[in-house]
Amino acid sequence: MYTSQEQAGRSAAAGRPAQQSTTASRPAQQSAPARPSAQQSAPAGGRGLHALIRTKDGWAVQHAIVTVTDLTGQQVARAEADAEGVVSTGPLAPGVYTAVATAAGYTPAAMTAIATGSGTAELGTVTLARQGGVDLPPPGIWTLDPAHCTIAATAQHLGLSTVRGRFTQFAGRIEVGPDPETSSVAADIVAASIDTGNGTRDAHLRSADFLNADAYRMISYRSTGLTPAGPDRWIVHGTLTLAGVQRPVDLDLAYLGTGPDPWGGLRAAFRAETELRREDFAMTYNQVVRAGVNLIGSTVKIELDVQAVQGASLP
C-alpha cells in the first residue's frame, strides 16, 4: 500500500520521458588539424635569394660569395657573383635566414633575408667595404695614357744639384685582379726618347756609355707579384730589362683614386718610385771632377705618375 504522496510521485515518474544518455546525445568531438612540419620544402622553379654585390663606388665585386643559413645555423644555399656582381640562388623555403657576403680583400657583410611563400628573398644592393677602407679600380685591363703620364729620371750632378729627364715614348697596361695581389703591370719604354732639355747630354745618354739605345731599343718592366704595404700602397716586384741587362726591381706604388673623364671613360691614377744603381746595369761611365766627387751620382731615382684608362685600348 502507498501513501497518497508516494502514489503521486510514482505517477509523475511514469509520465516523465526517460533521460537520454549524455554521451549519446553529445556530438562526436572532431580531431584537431595536424600541425605543419617545422621545416617546409622550397617551392619548385623560380629564383630564391637575389642580390647585387657592389663596392662603395658602385663597382661589381665579381668574385663575391653569398652563403645562406637558416635559424639553426645550417647552410641552405651558396652562390658566387657573376661578372655584373649579381648573386642568385635557387628557391628557398619560406622563413627567415642569415646571408653573409664575402670576397677576398673585403670586409664580410651579414644581413637578414626573409623568403616569401614563392621562395624568393630580395636583398637589393649589398655594399662591401675594402679591408683598410680603400676601394680599388674594378678588375680588368687598364691602358696607360702617355699624354697624362710621366716617367722621370733624376741623377745627382757634381755632388751639388740634380739633373732631371723624362722618357717621352712608352706604352703599358695594368691588369687589376679580383684580389689586388693578383694584379700585374707591364710597360715598354723607347730608350732613345730620353729628354733632359739638353741635346748634347741626351745624345750622350743614348750612347753605349749609358742606355745604349742603338743596340737595345726598348726598356721593359714586367711585374712578378705585389705585396701590401698599407691601405693604398703596395710593393710591386718585377724584372727590369735595361741596356740588355735584367735585374729584379721593386716599385713603391701608391693608388690615388678612380674617376670618370670628359670623354666617357674611366681613369685610375697611380704614383710609383724606385732607385736604380747604375752599376747594376753596366753603366759605369763617370769622371772624377775633384777628390771624392764624381761628375754623375751612382744612383738614379725613377718616378712615375700614371693615369690608366679602363679597357684594352685608348679611346
C-alpha positions in Angstrom: 0.0 0.0 0.0 1.3 3.5 -0.9 0.5 6.7 0.8 -1.1 9.4 -1.2 2.2 11.3 -1.6 4.1 8.2 -2.8 1.3 7.4 -5.3 1.6 10.9 -6.8 5.4 10.6 -7.1 5.1 7.3 -8.9 2.6 8.7 -11.3 4.8 11.7 -12.2 7.7 9.4 -12.8 5.7 7.2 -15.1 4.7 10.2 -17.2 8.3 11.6 -17.5 10.2 10.6 -20.6 13.3 8.5 -19.9 16.6 10.6 -19.6 18.9 10.1 -22.6 22.5 9.3 -22.0 24.7 12.4 -22.1 27.3 10.6 -24.1 24.8 9.5 -26.7 23.3 13.0 -27.2 26.7 14.9 -27.4 28.0 15.2 -30.9 31.3 13.4 -31.5 34.4 15.6 -30.9 36.3 16.5 -34.1 40.1 15.9 -34.0 42.4 19.0 -34.2 44.0 19.7 -37.5 47.6 18.4 -37.8 50.4 21.0 -37.3 52.6 21.8 -40.3 56.1 20.5 -40.1 58.7 22.9 -38.8 60.7 22.6 -41.9 58.8 23.4 -45.1 60.0 22.4 -48.5 61.1 25.1 -51.0 58.8 25.8 -53.9 59.9 24.3 -57.2 61.2 26.5 -60.0 61.8 30.3 -60.0 64.6 32.1 -58.1 65.4 32.4 -54.5 67.8 34.9 -52.9 68.8 37.7 -55.2 71.4 40.4 -54.5 73.8 42.9 -56.2 77.2 43.0 -54.7 79.0 46.3 -55.1 81.9 48.4 -53.8 81.4 51.8 -52.2 82.0 53.3 -55.6 79.3 51.1 -57.2 81.6 48.7 -59.0 80.7 45.0 -59.2 82.5 42.6 -56.9 82.8 39.8 -59.3 84.3 37.2 -57.0 81.9 37.7 -54.1 80.3 34.6 -52.5 77.0 34.7 -50.6 76.3 32.0 -48.0 72.7 31.5 -46.7 72.0 29.8 -43.4 68.7 29.1 -41.6 68.0 29.9 -37.9 69.7 26.7 -36.7 72.9 27.8 -38.5 72.6 25.1 -41.2 73.8 26.2 -44.7 70.9 26.0 -47.2 72.4 27.8 -50.2 75.7 29.2 -51.5 76.3 31.2 -54.7 79.0 33.2 -56.4 78.5 36.6 -58.1 78.7 36.8 -61.9 80.6 39.4 -63.9 78.0 42.0 -63.0 78.1 41.3 -59.3 74.7 39.5 -59.3 74.1 36.7 -56.9 71.1 34.4 -57.3 70.2 31.1 -55.6 67.5 28.5 -56.1 64.1 28.9 -54.3 64.2 28.9 -50.5 61.6 27.5 -48.1 59.5 30.4 -46.6 61.2 31.7 -43.5 64.0 33.9 -42.0 67.6 33.4 -43.0 71.0 34.9 -42.5 73.0 35.8 -45.6 76.7 36.6 -45.4 78.6 38.2 -48.4 82.4 37.6 -48.5 85.1 38.4 -51.0 88.9 38.4 -50.8 90.2 41.8 -49.7 86.8 43.0 -48.4 85.2 43.0 -45.0 82.3 40.4 -44.8 78.7 41.8 -44.6 75.9 39.9 -42.8 72.2 40.6 -43.3 68.8 39.1 -42.6 66.9 37.6 -45.6 63.2 36.8 -45.5 61.9 34.3 -48.0 58.3 34.7 -49.1 55.8 31.9 -50.0 57.1 31.9 -53.5 60.7 31.1 -52.3 62.2 34.5 -53.2 64.3 36.7 -50.9 65.3 40.1 -52.3 68.4 41.7 -50.7 68.8 44.6 -53.1 72.3 46.1 -53.3 74.9 44.8 -50.8 77.9 47.1 -50.3 81.3 45.6 -49.4 84.0 47.8 -47.9 87.6 47.0 -48.7 89.7 45.9 -45.8 91.7 49.0 -44.9 89.0 51.3 -46.2 90.3 52.0 -49.8 88.3 50.9 -52.8 90.4 49.9 -55.8 89.6 50.1 -59.5 87.3 47.5 -61.0 89.1 44.3 -62.1 90.2 44.1 -65.7 92.7 45.7 -68.1 93.7 49.3 -67.8 95.8 51.0 -70.5 98.4 53.7 -69.8 97.6 57.1 -71.4 101.0 58.6 -72.4 99.5 62.1 -72.7 98.8 62.0 -69.0 101.7 60.0 -67.7 105.2 61.0 -66.7 108.3 58.7 -66.4 111.0 60.8 -64.9 114.6 60.1 -64.0 116.8 62.2 -61.6 120.5 61.9 -61.1 122.9 63.9 -59.0 125.4 66.2 -60.8 128.7 67.2 -59.4 127.6 66.3 -56.0 125.7 69.6 -55.8 122.5 69.5 -57.7 120.3 67.3 -59.8 119.6 66.7 -63.5 116.1 65.7 -64.4 114.9 64.0 -67.5 111.9 62.1 -68.8 111.0 59.5 -71.3 108.5 60.7 -73.9 107.6 57.5 -75.7 106.2 54.4 -73.9 103.2 52.1 -73.6 101.9 49.9 -70.8 99.0 48.2 -69.2 97.8 47.3 -65.8 95.6 44.2 -65.1 93.7 44.6 -61.9 92.9 41.3 -60.4 89.9 40.4 -58.2 92.4 40.2 -55.4 94.9 43.2 -55.6 97.8 40.8 -55.0 97.0 39.0 -58.3 97.3 42.2 -60.3 100.1 42.7 -62.9 101.9 45.5 -64.6 103.8 45.6 -68.0 105.5 48.6 -69.6 107.8 49.3 -72.5 109.8 52.5 -72.9 111.7 53.7 -76.0 115.2 54.2 -74.7 116.1 56.9 -77.2 113.1 59.0 -76.1 115.1 60.3 -73.1 114.8 64.1 -72.8 116.7 66.3 -70.3 116.3 69.5 -72.2 119.9 69.5 -73.5 120.7 67.9 -76.9 124.4 67.1 -76.2 123.6 65.5 -72.9 120.7 63.5 -74.4 123.0 62.2 -77.2 125.5 61.0 -74.5 122.8 59.3 -72.5 121.7 57.4 -75.6 125.2 56.2 -76.3 126.9 53.0 -75.2 128.1 54.7 -72.0 124.5 54.7 -70.7 121.3 53.5 -72.4 123.0 52.0 -75.5 119.8 52.9 -77.3 121.0 51.7 -80.8 121.7 48.2 -79.5 118.8 48.0 -77.0 115.9 50.0 -78.3 113.4 49.1 -75.6 113.5 49.3 -71.8 110.9 46.9 -70.4 109.4 46.1 -67.0 107.3 43.1 -66.1 105.8 42.6 -62.6 106.1 39.3 -60.8 104.0 40.0 -57.8 102.6 42.5 -55.3 103.0 42.8 -51.5 100.6 45.1 -49.5 102.4 47.9 -47.8 99.4 49.9 -46.4 95.8 50.6 -47.1 96.5 52.1 -50.5 100.1 51.1 -51.1 101.9 48.1 -52.5 105.4 46.9 -53.3 105.4 45.8 -56.9 108.0 43.1 -57.5 109.3 42.8 -61.1 112.1 42.5 -63.6 113.6 45.5 -65.3 115.4 45.0 -68.6 117.7 47.9 -69.3 120.6 48.2 -71.8 120.5 44.4 -72.3 120.7 43.6 -68.5 117.9 42.1 -66.4 117.6 42.9 -62.7 114.9 42.5 -60.1 113.4 45.9 -59.3 110.7 46.8 -56.7 108.4 49.7 -57.2 106.8 51.6 -54.2 103.3 52.0 -55.6 100.5 54.3 -54.3 96.9 54.2 -55.6 95.5 57.8 -55.9 91.9 57.1 -56.9 89.5 56.4 -59.8 87.1 58.7 -61.6 85.3 59.5 -64.9 86.9 61.6 -67.6 85.3 64.1 -70.0 85.4 61.6 -72.9 83.1 59.0 -71.3 85.9 56.8 -70.0 87.1 55.8 -66.5 90.6 56.5 -65.3 92.7 55.3 -62.4 95.8 57.2 -61.1 98.9 55.8 -59.5 102.3 57.0 -58.4 105.4 54.8 -58.1 109.0 55.3 -57.5 112.3 53.4 -57.1 116.0 53.9 -57.1 118.4 52.2 -59.5 122.2 51.7 -59.1 123.8 52.4 -62.4 126.5 49.8 -62.0 123.8 47.1 -61.7 123.1 47.8 -65.4 126.7 48.1 -66.5 126.5 51.9 -66.7 129.9 52.6 -65.1 130.8 55.8 -67.0 132.0 58.6 -64.7 134.6 61.3 -64.2 136.2 62.5 -61.0 136.0 66.2 -61.0 137.7 66.6 -57.7 138.7 64.5 -54.8 135.8 62.3 -53.7 133.4 63.9 -56.1 132.1 62.3 -59.3 130.6 64.0 -62.3 127.4 61.8 -62.0 125.9 60.2 -59.0 125.9 56.4 -58.7 122.1 56.1 -58.4 119.2 57.3 -60.4 115.8 58.0 -58.9 112.8 56.9 -61.1 109.4 58.5 -60.5 106.2 57.5 -62.3 102.9 59.4 -62.4 100.4 57.3 -64.2 96.9 57.6 -65.5 95.4 54.4 -66.9 92.1 54.2 -68.9 89.8 51.3 -68.4 89.9 48.9 -71.3 92.5 47.2 -73.6 92.9 50.3 -75.8 92.8 54.1 -75.6 89.7 55.9 -76.7 
